[in-house]
Amino acid sequence: MIKRNLKSNRSRHRGFTLLELLVVMVIIGLLVGYVGPRYFSQIGKSETKAARAQIDALEKALDQYRIDTGHYPSSDQGLAVLNERPANEVNWAGPYLKRAVPMDPWGRPYLYKMPGEHGEIDLSSLGKDGQPGGQGDAADVSNW
């Protein structure tokens, strides 16, 4: 008799009810709604930090180029001279970067201007939107 009662109790508790499943789905939805925006905002911040770090590394490489050659590369030469010897540059001691000149975290080339408007050289990225100005993760990232 005891075995029969246990068997009938087990068969009644085999699965979840629809209500239990709906409650779990609502809880998961609330967690995703709360955590998701916080997570994706951190991704935008990390791209901006990566752009700042790359601009800093490029600026240091340009400073080393200047120490070796006595001048910064022209805007026309651009950042390519950090990896390839320009014509008629006898004091070039590069390459000044271990790898090719990186694109910004949004897949566009960094902007280089010599002479700069804000200093001897200007290095910048137009941010996520690719347009001058902007706010948040669409803001420009620069060395000034």
Secondary structure as UniProt FT lines:
FT   HELIX           2..12
FT   HELIX           18..69
FT   TURN            75..77
FT   HELIX           78..82
FT   TURN            87..88
FT   TURN            90..91
FT   TURN            105..106
FT   STRAND          111..113
FT   STRAND          122..125
FT   TURN            127..130
FT   HELIX           136..138
FT   STRAND          141..142
//
